[in-house]
Amino acid sequence: MGKLDGKVAIVTGSGRGLGRAFALAMAREGCSVVTNSVDAEKRTADRTADEIRKAGGKAVSLVARVGTKQTAEELVNTAIKEFGTLHILVNNAGYGRDALLQQMTEEQWDEVVDTHLKGTFMNSQAAVKYMIENKIRGRIVNITSGVGIHGNIGQSNYAAAKGGIIAMTKTHSKELVRYGICVNTVAPLARTEMFDNVRQPLRDFMFDMMAKRNVLQKVGEPEDVAPLIVFLASDDAHFITGQVICATGDVGELPWD
């Protein structure tokens, strides 16, 4: 038996990188998955869903931009229509639009905050309404970042959004505990396409420095983070809520460490 047998999940931003690894890992544990991506041309969410189905799992894709009430409701309705219910939401969708404070445009700010922070809120609201109405003791796993804890040069928008996700996770966990719905957030660090906009020499230097300061002497891959998501989505995590968990292989990520 898989850890998620009979469960239904939405994993946003699951066309590549971390989200793809999360969706594949959850499907291997018996979960039916709604994959999602924003790129209508590359249709990466379709490819992730195809990969799950070819491995014998159940999946359907929805190409839509996260960050609106409409998309949130479409995601939930797709899960219910295709699989009959919804137990798990993984809020992973997001990307970076970096610029220094004095150079950042309103568009750069809005795009990142809308996708990461507003998207997490709207998706959670739509999912929770269904879970409460149907007495489902669900799981919400949000994806934050160490940047939301410590900040980073050129990432005012990303830091604000990811820091907001931490605060929202703690708030939602308090609101939803009475319904048996657990809400946690994970701050991962892994080699993903998020680093593709960094020039190759600088990217290599960054990964080398990350590995040297890491207690495991390596930079993780998306597959290193996925087992944690599976656990937090499972019934075994019923006694864990409101937590910020760093999946970086490192120490001292949280401000109180």
VEXNUKE-553400 format. One record per residue (C-alpha): residue number from 1; chain; x, y, z. Coordinates in Angstrom, 2 decimals. Each point is the difference from the previous one (the first is absolute). Layout:
N
seq->NUM&mol->A&u->X&v->Y&w->Z
...
//
This chain:
257
seq->1&mol->A&u->0.00&v->0.00&w->0.00
seq->2&mol->A&u->1.11&v->3.52&w->-0.78
seq->3&mol->A&u->0.05&v->2.78&w->2.59
seq->4&mol->A&u->-2.58&v->1.93&w->-2.04
seq->5&mol->A&u->-2.24&v->-2.78&w->-1.30
seq->6&mol->A&u->-3.46&v->1.34&w->-0.83
seq->7&mol->A&u->1.01&v->3.63&w->0.46
seq->8&mol->A&u->-0.50&v->2.79&w->-2.54
seq->9&mol->A&u->2.40&v->2.93&w->-0.24
seq->10&mol->A&u->0.53&v->3.25&w->-1.85
seq->11&mol->A&u->3.65&v->0.92&w->-0.59
seq->12&mol->A&u->0.43&v->3.44&w->-1.53
seq->13&mol->A&u->3.06&v->0.81&w->-2.04
seq->14&mol->A&u->0.57&v->-3.70&w->-0.65
seq->15&mol->A&u->1.19&v->0.16&w->-3.59
seq->16&mol->A&u->3.66&v->0.01&w->0.96
seq->17&mol->A&u->2.47&v->0.23&w->2.87
seq->18&mol->A&u->-1.22&v->-0.46&w->3.54
seq->19&mol->A&u->-3.70&v->-0.18&w->-0.88
seq->20&mol->A&u->0.58&v->-2.73&w->-2.55
seq->21&mol->A&u->2.00&v->-2.02&w->2.53
seq->22&mol->A&u->-2.76&v->0.47&w->2.60
seq->23&mol->A&u->-2.74&v->-1.13&w->-2.40
seq->24&mol->A&u->1.93&v->-3.07&w->-1.14
seq->25&mol->A&u->0.89&v->-1.03&w->3.56
seq->26&mol->A&u->-3.59&v->0.39&w->1.18
seq->27&mol->A&u->-1.31&v->-2.01&w->-2.94
seq->28&mol->A&u->2.45&v->-2.80&w->0.77
seq->29&mol->A&u->-1.57&v->-0.15&w->3.47
seq->30&mol->A&u->-3.48&v->-0.53&w->-1.47
seq->31&mol->A&u->-1.24&v->3.59&w->-0.25
seq->32&mol->A&u->-2.09&v->1.28&w->-2.90
seq->33&mol->A&u->1.47&v->3.33&w->-1.07
seq->34&mol->A&u->-1.17&v->3.18&w->-1.71
seq->35&mol->A&u->3.15&v->1.47&w->-1.55
seq->36&mol->A&u->0.25&v->3.66&w->-0.92
seq->37&mol->A&u->2.22&v->2.40&w->-1.91
seq->38&mol->A&u->-0.42&v->3.37&w->-1.65
seq->39&mol->A&u->1.87&v->-0.63&w->-3.25
seq->40&mol->A&u->-2.64&v->-0.75&w->-2.63
seq->41&mol->A&u->2.59&v->-0.52&w->-2.75
seq->42&mol->A&u->2.38&v->-2.37&w->1.78
seq->43&mol->A&u->-2.91&v->-1.68&w->1.85
seq->44&mol->A&u->2.35&v->-1.35&w->2.64
seq->45&mol->A&u->-2.90&v->-0.92&w->2.30
seq->46&mol->A&u->-1.32&v->-2.27&w->-2.74
seq->47&mol->A&u->3.35&v->-1.75&w->-0.20
seq->48&mol->A&u->0.10&v->-0.57&w->3.76
seq->49&mol->A&u->-3.53&v->-1.43&w->-0.09
seq->50&mol->A&u->0.95&v->-2.22&w->-2.95
seq->51&mol->A&u->3.03&v->-1.26&w->1.91
seq->52&mol->A&u->-2.19&v->-0.91&w->2.98
seq->53&mol->A&u->-2.53&v->-1.82&w->-2.17
seq->54&mol->A&u->2.70&v->-1.91&w->-1.87
seq->55&mol->A&u->1.29&v->-1.24&w->3.37
seq->56&mol->A&u->-3.48&v->-1.30&w->0.84
seq->57&mol->A&u->-1.20&v->2.95&w->2.07
seq->58&mol->A&u->-2.91&v->2.39&w->-0.35
seq->59&mol->A&u->0.48&v->3.61&w->-1.02
seq->60&mol->A&u->-1.62&v->2.84&w->-1.89
seq->61&mol->A&u->1.49&v->3.37&w->-0.89
seq->62&mol->A&u->-1.27&v->3.57&w->0.13
seq->63&mol->A&u->1.91&v->2.73&w->-1.81
seq->64&mol->A&u->-0.83&v->3.25&w->1.80
seq->65&mol->A&u->1.72&v->2.91&w->1.73
seq->66&mol->A&u->-0.18&v->-0.29&w->3.77
seq->67&mol->A&u->-0.96&v->3.14&w->1.89
seq->68&mol->A&u->-3.71&v->0.48&w->-0.65
seq->69&mol->A&u->-3.22&v->-1.25&w->1.56
seq->70&mol->A&u->-1.00&v->-1.40&w->-3.39
seq->71&mol->A&u->3.10&v->-2.19&w->-0.30
seq->72&mol->A&u->-0.34&v->-1.15&w->3.61
seq->73&mol->A&u->-3.58&v->-1.11&w->-0.59
seq->74&mol->A&u->0.95&v->-1.67&w->-3.30
seq->75&mol->A&u->2.70&v->-2.02&w->1.76
seq->76&mol->A&u->-2.37&v->-1.19&w->2.72
seq->77&mol->A&u->-2.82&v->-0.70&w->-2.45
seq->78&mol->A&u->2.36&v->-1.98&w->-2.23
seq->79&mol->A&u->1.03&v->-2.21&w->2.92
seq->80&mol->A&u->-3.63&v->-0.64&w->0.95
seq->81&mol->A&u->-1.15&v->-0.58&w->-3.58
seq->82&mol->A&u->2.84&v->-2.37&w->-0.92
seq->83&mol->A&u->0.58&v->-1.82&w->3.30
seq->84&mol->A&u->-3.08&v->0.66&w->2.12
seq->85&mol->A&u->1.57&v->1.85&w->2.92
seq->86&mol->A&u->3.01&v->1.95&w->1.30
seq->87&mol->A&u->2.25&v->-0.75&w->2.97
seq->88&mol->A&u->3.31&v->1.80&w->-0.64
seq->89&mol->A&u->1.16&v->3.34&w->-1.37
seq->90&mol->A&u->3.66&v->0.74&w->-0.71
seq->91&mol->A&u->0.52&v->3.72&w->-0.72
seq->92&mol->A&u->3.22&v->-0.08&w->-1.98
seq->93&mol->A&u->-0.55&v->2.28&w->-3.02
seq->94&mol->A&u->2.28&v->2.98&w->-0.31
seq->95&mol->A&u->2.93&v->1.67&w->-1.69
seq->96&mol->A&u->2.38&v->2.90&w->0.44
seq->97&mol->A&u->0.11&v->3.50&w->-1.54
seq->98&mol->A&u->3.11&v->1.41&w->1.64
seq->99&mol->A&u->1.03&v->3.65&w->0.22
seq->100&mol->A&u->1.49&v->2.35&w->2.56
seq->101&mol->A&u->-2.44&v->2.09&w->2.04
seq->102&mol->A&u->0.58&v->3.21&w->-1.97
seq->103&mol->A&u->-0.38&v->-1.82&w->-3.33
seq->104&mol->A&u->-2.88&v->-2.42&w->0.64
seq->105&mol->A&u->-3.12&v->0.75&w->-2.01
seq->106&mol->A&u->-3.55&v->-0.22&w->1.25
seq->107&mol->A&u->-0.56&v->-2.83&w->-2.48
seq->108&mol->A&u->2.94&v->-1.99&w->1.40
seq->109&mol->A&u->-1.34&v->0.46&w->3.53
seq->110&mol->A&u->-3.58&v->-0.91&w->-0.89
seq->111&mol->A&u->0.84&v->-3.08&w->-2.07
seq->112&mol->A&u->2.09&v->-1.64&w->2.71
seq->113&mol->A&u->-2.23&v->0.93&w->2.94
seq->114&mol->A&u->-3.17&v->-0.97&w->-1.88
seq->115&mol->A&u->1.32&v->-3.42&w->-0.99
seq->116&mol->A&u->1.71&v->-0.97&w->3.25
seq->117&mol->A&u->-1.99&v->1.73&w->2.74
seq->118&mol->A&u->-3.43&v->0.70&w->-1.47
seq->119&mol->A&u->0.08&v->-3.33&w->-1.83
seq->120&mol->A&u->0.69&v->-1.87&w->3.21
seq->121&mol->A&u->-2.85&v->1.83&w->1.72
seq->122&mol->A&u->-2.59&v->-0.45&w->-2.77
seq->123&mol->A&u->0.85&v->-3.68&w->-0.57
seq->124&mol->A&u->-0.12&v->-0.70&w->3.73
seq->125&mol->A&u->-3.32&v->1.78&w->0.39
seq->126&mol->A&u->-1.64&v->-1.96&w->-2.82
seq->127&mol->A&u->1.40&v->-3.33&w->1.23
seq->128&mol->A&u->-0.89&v->0.62&w->3.64
seq->129&mol->A&u->-3.60&v->0.93&w->-0.79
seq->130&mol->A&u->-0.43&v->-3.39&w->-1.64
seq->131&mol->A&u->1.84&v->-1.86&w->2.77
seq->132&mol->A&u->-2.07&v->1.59&w->2.78
seq->133&mol->A&u->-3.31&v->-0.54&w->-1.79
seq->134&mol->A&u->0.85&v->-3.66&w->-0.56
seq->135&mol->A&u->1.65&v->-0.60&w->3.40
seq->136&mol->A&u->3.33&v->-0.90&w->-1.58
seq->137&mol->A&u->2.99&v->0.13&w->2.35
seq->138&mol->A&u->2.22&v->1.32&w->-2.75
seq->139&mol->A&u->3.59&v->1.09&w->-0.42
seq->140&mol->A&u->1.40&v->3.23&w->-1.39
seq->141&mol->A&u->3.73&v->0.21&w->-0.71
seq->142&mol->A&u->1.28&v->3.44&w->-0.96
seq->143&mol->A&u->3.39&v->0.62&w->-1.53
seq->144&mol->A&u->2.00&v->2.90&w->1.40
seq->145&mol->A&u->3.72&v->0.78&w->-0.16
seq->146&mol->A&u->2.94&v->0.97&w->2.14
seq->147&mol->A&u->-0.26&v->3.35&w->-1.79
seq->148&mol->A&u->-3.27&v->0.53&w->1.84
seq->149&mol->A&u->1.88&v->-0.46&w->3.27
seq->150&mol->A&u->3.29&v->1.81&w->-0.63
seq->151&mol->A&u->-0.67&v->2.18&w->-3.06
seq->152&mol->A&u->2.20&v->0.22&w->-3.08
seq->153&mol->A&u->1.40&v->2.80&w->-2.14
seq->154&mol->A&u->-2.19&v->0.75&w->-3.00
seq->155&mol->A&u->-2.96&v->-2.01&w->1.23
seq->156&mol->A&u->-2.28&v->2.38&w->1.91
seq->157&mol->A&u->-3.06&v->-1.46&w->-1.72
seq->158&mol->A&u->1.00&v->-3.64&w->0.47
seq->159&mol->A&u->1.08&v->0.52&w->3.63
seq->160&mol->A&u->-3.25&v->1.78&w->0.87
seq->161&mol->A&u->-2.09&v->-2.72&w->-1.64
seq->162&mol->A&u->1.88&v->-2.88&w->1.60
seq->163&mol->A&u->0.06&v->1.68&w->3.41
seq->164&mol->A&u->-3.73&v->0.57&w->-0.35
seq->165&mol->A&u->-0.52&v->-3.68&w->-0.72
seq->166&mol->A&u->1.69&v->-0.87&w->3.29
seq->167&mol->A&u->-2.27&v->2.36&w->1.95
seq->168&mol->A&u->-3.06&v->-1.20&w->-1.90
seq->169&mol->A&u->0.89&v->-3.64&w->0.68
seq->170&mol->A&u->0.13&v->0.65&w->3.74
seq->171&mol->A&u->-3.28&v->1.93&w->-0.11
seq->172&mol->A&u->-1.82&v->-2.62&w->-2.08
seq->173&mol->A&u->1.24&v->-2.82&w->2.22
seq->174&mol->A&u->-1.61&v->1.69&w->3.00
seq->175&mol->A&u->-3.26&v->0.61&w->-1.86
seq->176&mol->A&u->-0.29&v->-3.51&w->-1.44
seq->177&mol->A&u->1.17&v->-2.20&w->2.87
seq->178&mol->A&u->-3.61&v->-0.38&w->1.18
seq->179&mol->A&u->-0.81&v->-1.70&w->-3.31
seq->180&mol->A&u->2.96&v->-2.38&w->0.10
seq->181&mol->A&u->1.63&v->1.77&w->-2.94
seq->182&mol->A&u->3.79&v->0.26&w->0.36
seq->183&mol->A&u->1.88&v->2.87&w->-1.63
seq->184&mol->A&u->3.80&v->0.07&w->-0.23
seq->185&mol->A&u->2.61&v->1.70&w->-2.13
seq->186&mol->A&u->3.29&v->-1.29&w->-1.38
seq->187&mol->A&u->3.04&v->2.10&w->-0.89
seq->188&mol->A&u->1.96&v->-2.10&w->-2.51
seq->189&mol->A&u->3.30&v->0.53&w->-1.75
seq->190&mol->A&u->0.65&v->-1.99&w->-3.15
seq->191&mol->A&u->1.35&v->0.31&w->-3.52
seq->192&mol->A&u->-2.98&v->1.14&w->-2.06
seq->193&mol->A&u->-0.82&v->2.15&w->-3.01
seq->194&mol->A&u->-0.43&v->2.95&w->2.39
seq->195&mol->A&u->3.78&v->0.45&w->-0.33
seq->196&mol->A&u->0.00&v->-0.03&w->-3.82
seq->197&mol->A&u->-0.11&v->3.80&w->-0.24
seq->198&mol->A&u->3.34&v->0.18&w->1.82
seq->199&mol->A&u->3.08&v->0.04&w->-2.24
seq->200&mol->A&u->1.78&v->-3.36&w->-0.12
seq->201&mol->A&u->3.27&v->1.04&w->1.71
seq->202&mol->A&u->-1.89&v->1.69&w->2.83
seq->203&mol->A&u->-2.41&v->-2.94&w->0.28
seq->204&mol->A&u->2.89&v->-2.45&w->0.28
seq->205&mol->A&u->1.62&v->2.21&w->2.67
seq->206&mol->A&u->-3.29&v->0.22&w->1.94
seq->207&mol->A&u->-0.53&v->-3.76&w->0.00
seq->208&mol->A&u->3.63&v->-0.57&w->1.01
seq->209&mol->A&u->-0.32&v->2.39&w->2.95
seq->210&mol->A&u->-3.35&v->-1.49&w->1.02
seq->211&mol->A&u->1.51&v->-3.48&w->0.01
seq->212&mol->A&u->3.04&v->1.06&w->2.04
seq->213&mol->A&u->-2.09&v->1.58&w->2.77
seq->214&mol->A&u->-2.47&v->-2.86&w->0.03
seq->215&mol->A&u->0.45&v->-2.66&w->2.67
seq->216&mol->A&u->-0.63&v->-2.65&w->-2.66
seq->217&mol->A&u->2.53&v->1.64&w->-2.35
seq->218&mol->A&u->-2.45&v->0.04&w->-2.92
seq->219&mol->A&u->-2.86&v->1.96&w->-1.51
seq->220&mol->A&u->-3.18&v->-2.01&w->-0.02
seq->221&mol->A&u->-2.06&v->-1.13&w->-2.95
seq->222&mol->A&u->-3.81&v->0.29&w->-0.16
seq->223&mol->A&u->-0.23&v->-3.71&w->0.74
seq->224&mol->A&u->1.75&v->0.59&w->3.34
seq->225&mol->A&u->-2.85&v->2.26&w->1.14
seq->226&mol->A&u->-2.93&v->-2.05&w->-1.34
seq->227&mol->A&u->-0.13&v->-2.62&w->2.82
seq->228&mol->A&u->-0.64&v->2.77&w->2.53
seq->229&mol->A&u->-2.96&v->1.25&w->-2.03
seq->230&mol->A&u->-1.39&v->-3.54&w->-0.18
seq->231&mol->A&u->0.25&v->-0.34&w->3.78
seq->232&mol->A&u->-1.66&v->3.35&w->0.74
seq->233&mol->A&u->-2.81&v->-0.91&w->-2.41
seq->234&mol->A&u->-0.60&v->-3.35&w->1.69
seq->235&mol->A&u->-2.17&v->-1.06&w->2.93
seq->236&mol->A&u->3.23&v->-0.62&w->1.95
seq->237&mol->A&u->0.45&v->3.78&w->0.28
seq->238&mol->A&u->-3.21&v->0.49&w->2.00
seq->239&mol->A&u->1.93&v->1.39&w->3.01
seq->240&mol->A&u->2.03&v->2.53&w->-1.99
seq->241&mol->A&u->-1.43&v->3.40&w->-0.93
seq->242&mol->A&u->1.13&v->3.62&w->-0.17
seq->243&mol->A&u->3.62&v->-1.02&w->-0.55
seq->244&mol->A&u->2.73&v->1.49&w->-2.18
seq->245&mol->A&u->2.27&v->-2.84&w->-1.09
seq->246&mol->A&u->3.27&v->0.65&w->-1.82
seq->247&mol->A&u->0.91&v->-2.69&w->-2.53
seq->248&mol->A&u->3.44&v->1.30&w->-0.88
seq->249&mol->A&u->2.37&v->-2.51&w->1.57
seq->250&mol->A&u->1.30&v->2.98&w->1.97
seq->251&mol->A&u->-0.12&v->1.40&w->3.52
seq->252&mol->A&u->-0.90&v->3.43&w->1.31
seq->253&mol->A&u->-2.63&v->0.81&w->-2.62
seq->254&mol->A&u->-2.63&v->1.20&w->2.45
seq->255&mol->A&u->0.54&v->3.29&w->1.88
seq->256&mol->A&u->-0.29&v->-1.72&w->3.38
seq->257&mol->A&u->2.64&v->-2.65&w->-0.85
//
